[in-house]
Every structure is written in structure tokens, then in C-alpha cells.
Amino acid sequence: MPEILKNSLQQNVKISNRARVMQASPLRKLAATAEVRKKQGVKVYHLNIGQPDLPTATIVYETIYKLGKPTLAYAPSAGINQTITAWKNYFKHVGIDFDESEIIVTSGGSEAIIFAMCAICDAEDEIIVFEPFYTNYNGFATIANVKLHPVPLSISNGFHLPDISEIEKHINKRTKGILFTNPSNPTGTVYTKDELRRLVTIAQKHNLYLLADEVYREFNYDSEFYSIMNFDEVKNQTILLDSCSKRFNVCGARIGALASHNKDIINSAFKFAMARLSVATIEQLAIIPLLNNPDEYINPIVDEFRKRRDAVYEYLKTIPNITYYKPEGAFYIVIGLPVKDSEDFCKWLIEDFEHNKETVLIAPAQGFYATPDKGINEVRLAFTIKIEELIRALEIIKLALEKYKNR
Ligand SMILES: Cc1ncc(COP(=O)(O)O)c(C=O)c1O
């Protein structure tokens, strides 16, 4: 267990407020319980995390074995030239034109998001997010000393965006941008062109930046994906936050990108990048073949996740009294359960319930909300295990709900 999770023995030295309010993973305690159950011989199905189970393409390792660099040197701060060119090629492939000078290679999408927040906000400035949102945005905002201002979405329309006037109610003098995930983690919602146009209209009217987290771009199952980068009228206001992690199944490589046509944003991100020196050299080189030939690697992954999405959606129809919708993308769904407090249910499920020596770990959705008491009966499931296992895990949840009700 990291030291930060224990009480400090040094009474006279204090940590910062920022460190105190920094959230630990909302799942930390439940994950620890899952490990205890495993030691007791109980099989635990993990539907709690966005770490896909599929193998990484062998070309990644082949590239690494072939490198044979005499010195493992720092890479340039903005990224290795060939890696930047590979990102440019990939963007072109998905219909987005960037020049090499408009791309900074980052340590995952995570660093790109932090750089973007730091580039547009001073301390205590605000960024609008749509709630529920990717829980680590909270942590990034704490690091960047930025306030997230949540705009509530509703499970009743599959977490699609409200109309312009509703979003505008949340804009104030300190608002600098709108950060959105498309396709969404945790909801799997894919925004339509019309919804994106609403954001464009608001950004133009209020001079805001649009921070587009499109790390799940290809995980879009039912229609053509429309990127915010396709709206030329806000070219100078958009910042694209991207990552190889999910689409290529290389989460551990930690390769992402920040891209923008706005030179001030790129220059700022470059200064932040210089301060942290560089992104890992070996991984930057290892992912080049993937970015240069995306379809070959991404299509099988997306096909598998589409099947999983369909299987989950079909099975959910058999569970009584839950609220759900068909997620259009990514590999997550938020479900409303017939319970008062989903945190209590998730805890009970992993601590006390088992069926034929098997149980499930799922994420209570409260961790994806900033507004207290929102999402209190909701959970998020990730489809990151095989279909047979997913179905078995859902069956266990169904049995558990029945027993929980009758406790
Ligand atoms: C919506 C979203 N954005 C960004 C990230 C960051 O991923 P990475 O830093 O691995 O690129 C994740 C990871 O789960 C995510 O779900």
C-alpha cells in the first residue's frame, strides 16, 4: 500500500490542501476486498475497470526487440519526429488534418488533459463537464488547480446533452472551456452532430475552448463518428485530447497526444512538455506501426467490443426493474439499479455475496458525479472481459439483486 494511504507519523509537517482534497480512486476499498475474496478461493469477475483483456499486437514487441539503441536517450519534448508524423497520418486517416507542428506527444491522454487545463485556466478558473464524467478529470483538475463545473445529464435519454440554454446556465465569468468525452466514459454515449453543434454555438458565443477527449473515437457502434475537429468555425478554440491506450490495446505504453490549430495552446503545451523533458522513447517508437496502419489493429478490437455491447444489452433485458439504454460507443454502461444506495450494494456484492464460488466487482456511479447524491442508485459496468464471462457476471448480478432485495 502506498504511504499516502496511511496516516503520516510526522505530526509537525503538513500536506497541502490540494493533496488533501485529491481524490483516491473511488474503487480502492472494493478492489482490496476483491483481492481478499480471491484469496478465499472465490472467482471475481472484474467489470470495474477500463483495462481491456485483449492481447497487444505483436508488432509492438517486435519493434521494441529490433530497436537496439546504444543509449536510451531522452526523446524531444514535443515527441519523436516519426511519432508525431505517425499521429498526423493517423489523424488524416480519421478525417482530421493537422500539421506536425500542431501535435505534442504526451504521456497518455491523461497528460494531454492536464496540459490543456493548465494552458487555458488560471487558479480557480472553471471548466464545464457533463456529469457523470470520467472520474480522473477530478484528479487532473486538482493537479491543475481548476474547478470542474458539472452540467447534469440524465439516464432517461441515454445521457445525451441538454439544449443550449440549459448548458449556458452553468457559464460564469470564470468559465474557460468545456471538456467532454466523445464517445463517453462512463456512459457509452456518442454525441450526434447536432449535439456537437450546440457546443460549437456556445463556444463561439461565450469565447470558450472546447476540450475534446476522443480517446474512444473508433468505439462507435451504430453510426458515423463526428469529431469536434470537423467544425472549422471553432478551429482556433478546439483542443483534441487523444490516446493510443484503448484503441490499440496499449494502455501501458502511455502514449497520447494533444493537438490543436491554436498556436498559443501548442506553444503553452510545449513549454509544459519541456519541463517534464520527454515521453518514454521506446514506447513512442513501438506504437508507430499502429498509428501508421490503424484499421488493421483497431477494427478487430472494435468488432469484439461491439459484440460485447450487444450481448450485455440483450442480457440486461432479462434483469427486472433496472434502468438502462443501449450504449452507442466506448465499452461502458451506467445502469440504474432497484436499490437505495449502489455503493452499499456493490460493497455487499463483493464482500458477502457469491454464487457457486463466484462474484463480481462493479463500480458505484457516485464516483463519476461531482454533485453530491447524484447517481446514488447507479453503477458503471465495463465490458472488458470475454462475452461468456460477461454473461456469467451479469447473471450473478441478477441473482444478487434478488437476494439483496430479500435480505
Ligand atoms: C475518457 C478517458 N479519457 C482519458 C483517459 C486516459 O487514458 P490514458 O492516459 O491511458 O490515455 C481514459 C482512461 O481510461 C478515459 O477513459
The ligand as a Tripos MOL2 file, in Angstrom:
@<TRIPOS>MOLECULE
LIG
   16    16     1     0     0
SMALL
NO_CHARGES

@<TRIPOS>ATOM
      1 C1        -12.3550    9.2430  -21.0750 C.3       1 LIG1
      2 C2        -10.9170    8.9590  -20.8280 C.ar      1 LIG1
      3 N1        -10.0250    9.9070  -21.0950 N.ar      1 LIG1
      4 C3         -8.7140    9.7300  -20.8720 C.ar      1 LIG1
      5 C4         -8.2500    8.5300  -20.3680 C.ar      1 LIG1
      6 C5         -6.7960    8.4250  -20.1200 C.3       1 LIG1
      7 O1         -6.2010    7.3350  -20.6720 O.3       1 LIG1
      8 P1         -4.6480    7.2710  -20.9870 P.3       1 LIG1
      9 O2         -3.9450    8.2170  -20.0820 O.co2     1 LIG1
     10 O3         -4.2830    5.8580  -20.7780 O.co2     1 LIG1
     11 O4         -4.5210    7.6700  -22.4050 O.co2     1 LIG1
     12 C6         -9.1550    7.4870  -20.0630 C.ar      1 LIG1
     13 C7         -8.7260    6.2250  -19.4760 C.2       1 LIG1
     14 O5         -9.4840    5.3930  -19.0370 O.2       1 LIG1
     15 C8        -10.5270    7.7090  -20.3130 C.ar      1 LIG1
     16 O6        -11.4470    6.7790  -20.0540 O.3       1 LIG1
@<TRIPOS>BOND
     1     1     2 1
     2     2     3 ar
     3     2    15 ar
     4     3     4 ar
     5     4     5 ar
     6     5     6 1
     7     5    12 ar
     8     6     7 1
     9     7     8 1
    10     8     9 2
    11     8    10 1
    12     8    11 1
    13    12    13 1
    14    12    15 ar
    15    13    14 2
    16    15    16 1
@<TRIPOS>SUBSTRUCTURE
     1 LIG1         1 GROUP 0 **** ****
